[in-house]
Amino acid sequence: MADRVTVIGWDGTPLTAAALSALGAATLVAGARHHLALPAVPADAERVLLGSIDLAARRIAAHRGTAVVLADGDPGYFGVVRALRKPEHGLEVEVLPAVSSVAQAFARAGMPWDDARVVVAHSRTLRRAVNVVRAHPKVAVLTAPGAGPAELALLLGGVHRTFVICEALGTEREEVTVLTSDKVADHTWRDPNVVLVIGGASAAEGGGWIAGQDPGYPGELRGWALPQERYAAEPAPDAPGARRSAQLRALQLARLGPRTGDLLWDIGAGNGEVAVEAARLGAAVIAVDADADACARITANARRHGVQPQVVEGVAPHVLEDLPEPDVVRVGGGGADVVAACAARKPERIVASATTRDEAERVGQVLAEAGYSVQRSLLQSVELDEEWAERERSTVFLLCGTRM
């Protein structure tokens, strides 16, 4: 095993005395090509080009001598330190960090970033990274080849954001470009780059107390499945999905489990109650309704609650064809045909409600034939007034399909 392993972060500025001392004593140096080309790397040291970090860690573990790993920025922040410290390698490391690329990018933009979400985009996480960008007003994206600014912008589709694209930070080739998202795919971008995506609902004013999005602040509504009066107008009684109580909404959200990185379709969204609450839980949301007035109410309710679902006016199932792939779906109107169209896109979960057993059986059959295990419930709720007298009764079938 290596006698000592030092991980040095580099941000383009001169290395510190401690970093130079560790490099000068190194008998093995691992890093990217631009790191290994630094003049401070000893000429007689073994050089390991970082491709697979796990392979490099095994080389370091087998080395007899002093090892140094060079990395960009802060190697403990979405960097190599996590991989090097895996128990199977048995390495103890000393870390000499530099300024992270995310901190540099926000500094170039002149913006605070304690309220930002930070995500890593590569081939396996690109879609989830885009969903975070859809849902949150300030996101830093650490990109990779094939999952860069152009791919982010294309997958956002009709969601408009401002991109701050920081290429080769800390080097002589550094360049910072500000563009609207519809213009980003027209350019070719150099790796490595960091993308700041800004726009949508504004974060709460005032000093923060927790990194990332504030989960709540004094005066904000606590909880979910909020009372219907929190959503202004009631939908028309004959509108698709109009028969929705807070209790039904609570069970639908519990079954769907929307979370950060997910995309939820809310079809027949009405006033946007489910759309708003799923967005408050951190998910990206596309709210679909055929009624223009309903779409306006969804937008107003979303603004009132500080979230930003994408609102699409159109008739399902036809309007669904051009939407990005969902993780979870709530069908509030349209019946078995819409459920079938959603199941064809293979989301992880689908919930749908029905007022008659015949309708519920059709929906359940569609879900089962599409390869979903189906959970069937009959939900009855009774609203009581101040005198404990029945004010309103609601009975509805709820079906939840989970992809097998």
C-alpha positions as CSV (number, residue, x, y, z in Angstrom):
1,M,0.0,0.0,0.0
2,A,1.2,3.5,-0.7
3,D,2.9,5.1,2.3
4,R,0.9,8.3,1.9
5,V,-1.8,9.5,-0.5
6,T,-2.4,13.2,-1.0
7,V,-5.3,14.5,-3.1
8,I,-4.6,18.0,-4.5
9,G,-7.3,20.2,-5.9
10,W,-6.3,22.6,-8.7
11,D,-8.3,25.6,-9.9
12,G,-5.9,27.2,-12.3
13,T,-4.1,29.3,-9.7
14,P,-0.5,28.6,-8.4
15,L,-0.3,25.6,-6.2
16,T,0.1,26.2,-2.5
17,A,3.3,25.5,-0.6
18,A,1.8,22.3,0.9
19,A,0.7,21.1,-2.5
20,L,4.1,21.7,-4.0
21,S,5.8,19.9,-1.1
22,A,3.5,16.9,-1.5
23,L,4.1,16.8,-5.3
24,G,7.8,17.2,-4.9
25,A,8.0,14.0,-2.7
26,A,5.6,12.0,-4.9
27,T,6.8,8.7,-6.5
28,L,3.4,8.2,-8.3
29,V,1.2,11.0,-9.6
30,A,-2.3,10.4,-11.0
31,G,-4.5,12.9,-12.8
32,A,-5.9,14.0,-16.1
33,R,-3.6,14.9,-19.0
34,H,-3.6,18.6,-18.1
35,H,-2.7,17.8,-14.5
36,L,0.2,15.5,-15.5
37,A,1.5,18.3,-17.7
38,L,2.0,20.7,-14.8
39,P,5.7,21.6,-14.4
40,A,5.6,20.7,-10.6
41,V,5.1,17.0,-11.4
42,P,8.4,15.2,-10.7
43,A,10.0,13.9,-14.0
44,D,10.9,10.6,-12.4
45,A,7.5,9.9,-10.8
46,E,5.3,7.1,-12.2
47,R,2.3,8.8,-14.0
48,V,-1.2,7.3,-14.0
49,L,-3.8,8.8,-16.4
50,L,-7.1,9.0,-14.6
51,G,-9.8,7.2,-16.6
52,S,-11.4,4.7,-14.3
53,I,-10.9,6.0,-10.8
54,D,-11.3,2.5,-9.3
55,L,-8.5,1.2,-11.5
56,A,-6.3,4.1,-10.5
57,A,-7.1,3.5,-6.9
58,R,-6.0,-0.2,-7.2
59,R,-2.7,1.0,-8.8
60,I,-2.2,3.4,-5.9
61,A,-3.0,0.8,-3.3
62,A,-0.4,-1.5,-4.8
63,H,2.3,1.2,-5.1
64,R,5.2,1.3,-2.6
65,G,5.9,5.0,-2.1
66,T,4.2,8.3,-1.9
67,A,1.2,9.0,-4.2
68,V,-0.4,12.2,-5.3
69,V,-3.8,12.5,-7.1
70,L,-4.5,15.7,-8.9
71,A,-8.1,16.8,-9.5
72,D,-9.9,19.9,-10.6
73,G,-11.4,22.2,-7.9
74,D,-12.5,20.7,-4.6
75,P,-11.9,16.9,-5.0
76,G,-14.2,16.2,-2.0
77,Y,-17.2,17.8,-3.8
78,F,-18.5,15.4,-6.4
79,G,-14.9,14.4,-6.9
80,V,-12.3,11.6,-6.6
81,V,-12.1,11.5,-2.8
82,R,-15.3,9.4,-2.4
83,A,-14.0,6.7,-4.8
84,L,-10.5,6.7,-3.3
85,R,-12.0,6.2,0.2
86,K,-14.0,3.1,-0.7
87,P,-13.3,0.4,1.9
88,E,-12.1,-2.1,-0.7
89,H,-9.1,0.1,-1.5
90,G,-8.0,0.6,2.1
91,L,-6.6,4.1,1.4
92,E,-6.2,6.9,3.9
93,V,-6.0,10.2,2.1
94,E,-5.0,13.8,2.9
95,V,-7.0,16.4,0.9
96,L,-5.7,19.8,-0.1
97,P,-8.7,21.4,-1.8
98,A,-8.9,24.3,-4.2
99,V,-12.0,26.4,-5.1
100,S,-14.7,24.2,-6.5
101,S,-15.8,24.7,-10.1
102,V,-19.3,25.4,-8.9
103,A,-18.1,28.2,-6.6
104,Q,-16.0,29.6,-9.4
105,A,-19.0,29.6,-11.8
106,F,-21.3,31.4,-9.4
107,A,-18.5,33.9,-8.7
108,R,-18.1,34.6,-12.4
109,A,-21.9,35.2,-12.5
110,G,-21.8,37.4,-9.4
111,M,-24.5,35.3,-7.7
112,P,-24.9,33.7,-4.3
113,W,-25.2,29.9,-4.4
114,D,-26.1,28.6,-1.0
115,D,-29.7,28.3,-2.3
116,A,-28.7,26.4,-5.5
117,R,-29.2,22.8,-6.3
118,V,-26.1,21.0,-7.7
119,V,-26.4,18.0,-10.0
120,V,-24.1,15.8,-12.0
121,A,-25.2,15.1,-15.6
122,H,-23.8,12.1,-17.5
123,S,-25.4,9.5,-19.7
124,R,-27.2,7.7,-16.8
125,T,-28.3,10.8,-14.9
126,L,-29.0,13.4,-17.6
127,R,-32.8,13.0,-17.6
128,R,-33.0,13.3,-13.9
129,A,-30.7,16.3,-14.0
130,V,-33.0,18.0,-16.5
131,N,-36.0,17.3,-14.2
132,V,-34.2,19.1,-11.4
133,V,-33.6,22.0,-13.7
134,R,-37.4,22.0,-14.6
135,A,-38.4,22.1,-11.0
136,H,-35.9,24.5,-9.3
137,P,-35.0,28.1,-10.1
138,K,-31.3,27.9,-9.6
139,V,-29.3,24.8,-10.5
140,A,-25.6,24.2,-11.2
141,V,-24.9,21.3,-13.5
142,L,-21.6,19.5,-13.6
143,T,-21.6,18.2,-17.2
144,A,-19.9,15.4,-19.0
145,P,-19.3,14.6,-22.7
146,G,-22.7,13.7,-24.3
147,A,-24.5,15.4,-21.4
148,G,-23.6,19.0,-21.8
149,P,-25.3,22.3,-22.3
150,A,-26.8,21.4,-25.7
151,E,-28.3,18.2,-24.4
152,L,-29.7,19.9,-21.3
153,A,-31.4,22.6,-23.4
154,L,-32.8,20.2,-26.0
155,L,-34.4,18.0,-23.2
156,L,-35.9,21.1,-21.5
157,G,-38.0,21.6,-24.7
158,G,-40.5,24.4,-24.1
159,V,-39.3,25.3,-20.6
160,H,-37.4,28.6,-20.8
161,R,-34.4,29.2,-18.7
162,T,-31.2,31.3,-18.8
163,F,-27.9,29.4,-19.2
164,V,-24.6,30.6,-17.8
165,I,-22.1,28.3,-19.5
166,C,-18.6,28.4,-17.9
167,E,-15.9,26.6,-20.1
168,A,-12.4,25.7,-18.9
169,L,-12.7,27.7,-15.7
170,G,-9.4,28.8,-14.2
171,T,-7.4,28.3,-17.4
172,E,-6.2,30.6,-20.2
173,R,-9.0,29.3,-22.3
174,E,-11.8,30.2,-19.8
175,E,-14.9,31.6,-21.4
176,V,-18.3,32.5,-19.8
177,T,-21.3,32.7,-22.0
178,V,-24.9,33.8,-21.1
179,L,-27.7,32.6,-23.4
180,T,-31.4,31.8,-23.2
181,S,-32.1,28.0,-23.4
182,D,-33.5,28.1,-26.9
183,K,-30.2,29.3,-28.3
184,V,-27.8,26.9,-26.5
185,A,-28.1,24.0,-28.8
186,D,-26.9,26.2,-31.7
187,H,-23.4,26.2,-30.3
188,T,-20.6,23.7,-29.8
189,W,-19.2,23.7,-26.2
190,R,-15.8,22.7,-24.9
191,D,-15.3,20.3,-22.1
192,P,-15.0,20.6,-19.2
193,N,-17.8,23.0,-18.4
194,V,-20.2,24.0,-15.7
195,V,-23.7,25.2,-16.5
196,L,-25.7,27.5,-14.2
197,V,-29.4,27.3,-15.1
198,I,-31.4,30.2,-13.8
199,G,-35.1,31.1,-14.1
200,G,-38.6,30.3,-13.0
201,A,-40.0,31.0,-9.5
202,S,-37.9,33.1,-7.3
203,A,-36.5,31.8,-4.1
204,A,-37.6,33.3,-0.8
205,E,-35.9,36.5,0.1
206,G,-33.7,36.7,3.2
207,G,-30.8,34.9,4.7
208,G,-30.6,31.2,4.3
209,W,-30.0,28.6,7.0
210,I,-29.6,25.4,5.0
211,A,-27.8,24.7,1.7
212,G,-30.0,24.1,-1.3
213,Q,-33.7,24.9,-1.5
214,D,-35.2,26.0,1.8
215,P,-37.7,23.4,2.9
216,G,-39.8,26.0,4.6
217,Y,-39.7,29.3,6.4
218,P,-41.9,31.0,9.0
219,G,-45.3,31.8,7.5
220,E,-45.2,29.2,4.8
221,L,-47.9,26.5,4.7
222,R,-46.9,23.3,6.5
223,G,-47.9,19.9,5.2
224,W,-49.5,18.6,2.1
225,A,-53.0,17.6,0.9
226,L,-53.9,21.2,1.7
227,P,-57.6,22.2,2.0
228,Q,-59.4,22.9,-1.2
229,E,-59.8,26.6,-0.3
230,R,-56.0,27.0,-0.7
231,Y,-56.5,26.6,-4.4
232,A,-58.9,29.5,-5.0
233,A,-61.7,28.3,-7.3
234,E,-63.5,25.0,-7.4
235,P,-63.4,23.2,-10.8
236,A,-66.7,22.8,-12.5
237,P,-68.6,19.7,-11.2
238,D,-68.7,18.1,-14.6
239,A,-65.0,18.8,-15.4
240,P,-62.7,15.8,-15.8
241,G,-61.1,15.0,-12.4
242,A,-63.4,17.5,-10.6
243,R,-64.3,15.0,-7.9
244,R,-61.2,15.4,-5.7
245,S,-61.0,15.7,-2.0
246,A,-57.9,16.5,0.1
247,Q,-58.1,13.0,1.4
248,L,-58.0,11.5,-2.1
249,R,-55.1,13.8,-3.0
250,A,-53.2,12.7,0.0
251,L,-53.5,9.0,-0.9
252,Q,-52.6,9.7,-4.6
253,L,-49.5,11.6,-3.6
254,A,-48.6,8.9,-1.1
255,R,-48.9,6.2,-3.8
256,L,-46.9,8.2,-6.4
257,G,-44.2,9.3,-4.0
258,P,-42.9,12.2,-6.2
259,R,-39.4,13.3,-5.4
260,T,-36.5,15.4,-6.6
261,G,-35.3,14.2,-10.0
262,D,-38.8,12.8,-10.9
263,L,-41.1,14.0,-13.6
264,L,-44.8,13.8,-12.8
265,W,-47.6,14.1,-15.4
266,D,-50.8,15.4,-13.9
267,I,-53.5,14.8,-16.5
268,G,-56.8,16.5,-16.1
269,A,-55.1,18.8,-13.6
270,G,-58.1,21.0,-12.8
271,N,-56.9,23.7,-10.4
272,G,-53.5,22.1,-10.2
273,E,-53.7,20.8,-6.6
274,V,-51.7,17.6,-7.2
275,A,-49.4,19.5,-9.6
276,V,-48.6,22.1,-7.0
277,E,-48.1,19.7,-4.1
278,A,-45.9,17.4,-6.1
279,A,-43.8,20.4,-7.1
280,R,-43.6,21.4,-3.4
281,L,-42.2,17.9,-2.7
282,G,-39.4,18.6,-5.2
283,A,-40.6,16.9,-8.4
284,A,-40.8,18.4,-11.9
285,V,-44.4,18.5,-13.0
286,I,-46.2,18.8,-16.3
287,A,-49.9,19.7,-15.7
288,V,-52.2,18.9,-18.6
289,D,-55.7,20.2,-19.0
290,A,-58.0,20.6,-22.0
291,D,-59.6,23.8,-20.5
292,A,-57.9,27.1,-21.0
293,D,-59.5,28.5,-17.8
294,A,-58.2,25.5,-15.8
295,C,-54.7,26.1,-17.2
296,A,-54.9,29.7,-16.1
297,R,-55.9,28.6,-12.6
298,I,-53.0,26.1,-12.4
299,T,-50.6,28.9,-13.3
300,A,-52.0,31.2,-10.7
301,N,-52.0,28.6,-8.0
302,A,-48.5,27.5,-8.8
303,R,-47.3,31.2,-8.6
304,R,-49.2,31.5,-5.3
305,H,-47.3,28.5,-3.8
306,G,-43.9,29.4,-5.3
307,V,-43.5,26.4,-7.7
308,Q,-43.2,26.2,-11.4
309,P,-45.0,23.2,-13.1
310,Q,-45.1,23.3,-16.9
311,V,-48.7,23.8,-17.9
312,V,-49.9,22.3,-21.2
313,E,-53.3,22.9,-22.7
314,G,-54.6,20.0,-24.8
315,V,-56.7,16.9,-24.9
316,A,-55.3,13.6,-23.7
317,P,-54.2,11.2,-25.0
318,H,-53.1,13.0,-28.1
319,V,-51.4,15.9,-26.3
320,L,-49.2,13.4,-24.5
321,E,-47.3,12.2,-27.5
322,D,-44.7,15.0,-27.5
323,L,-44.2,15.1,-23.7
324,P,-40.9,13.9,-22.1
325,E,-40.9,10.5,-20.4
326,P,-42.6,10.5,-17.0
327,D,-41.6,8.7,-13.8
328,V,-45.0,8.8,-12.2
329,V,-48.5,9.8,-13.6
330,R,-51.7,10.9,-12.1
331,V,-54.8,10.5,-14.3
332,G,-57.5,12.9,-13.1
333,G,-59.6,12.6,-16.3
334,G,-59.9,10.7,-19.5
335,G,-60.6,7.2,-18.2
336,A,-59.1,3.9,-19.5
337,D,-58.0,5.3,-22.9
338,V,-55.8,7.9,-21.2
339,V,-54.5,5.4,-18.7
340,A,-53.6,3.0,-21.6
341,A,-51.7,5.8,-23.3
342,C,-49.8,6.6,-20.1
343,A,-49.0,3.0,-19.5
344,A,-47.4,2.7,-22.9
345,R,-44.8,5.2,-21.8
346,K,-43.9,2.8,-18.9
347,P,-43.7,5.2,-15.9
348,E,-42.9,3.6,-12.6
349,R,-46.4,4.3,-11.1
350,I,-49.8,5.4,-12.3
351,V,-52.7,6.4,-10.1
352,A,-56.2,6.9,-11.5
353,S,-59.6,7.4,-9.8
354,A,-63.1,6.3,-10.9
355,T,-66.6,6.9,-9.5
356,T,-68.2,3.6,-10.7
357,R,-67.0,0.0,-10.3
358,D,-67.4,-0.6,-14.1
359,E,-65.0,2.3,-14.8
360,A,-62.6,1.2,-12.1
361,E,-62.6,-2.4,-13.5
362,R,-61.8,-1.1,-17.0
363,V,-58.9,1.0,-15.7
364,G,-57.6,-1.9,-13.6
365,Q,-57.7,-4.2,-16.6
366,V,-55.8,-1.8,-18.7
367,L,-53.1,-1.4,-16.1
368,A,-52.8,-5.2,-15.6
369,E,-52.5,-5.9,-19.3
370,A,-49.8,-3.3,-19.5
371,G,-47.7,-5.2,-17.0
372,Y,-48.6,-3.3,-13.8
373,S,-49.5,-4.8,-10.5
374,V,-52.7,-3.1,-9.4
375,Q,-53.7,-2.0,-6.0
376,R,-57.4,-1.3,-5.7
377,S,-59.0,0.9,-3.0
378,L,-62.4,2.3,-2.2
379,L,-62.0,5.6,-0.5
380,Q,-64.8,7.3,1.4
381,S,-64.4,10.6,3.2
382,V,-66.9,12.7,5.1
383,E,-66.4,16.4,5.7
384,L,-68.0,17.6,9.0
385,D,-69.1,21.1,10.0
386,E,-68.6,22.9,13.4
387,E,-71.6,21.0,14.8
388,W,-70.1,17.6,13.7
389,A,-72.8,17.3,11.1
390,E,-72.1,15.8,7.7
391,R,-71.3,18.6,5.2
392,E,-70.0,16.6,2.2
393,R,-69.5,13.0,1.4
394,S,-67.1,11.6,-1.2
395,T,-66.7,8.1,-2.4
396,V,-64.3,7.1,-5.1
397,F,-62.3,4.1,-6.4
398,L,-58.5,4.6,-6.5
399,L,-56.3,2.4,-8.6
400,C,-52.5,2.4,-8.3
401,G,-50.4,0.6,-10.9
402,T,-46.8,-0.2,-10.1
403,R,-44.6,-1.4,-12.9
404,M,-43.4,-5.0,-12.4
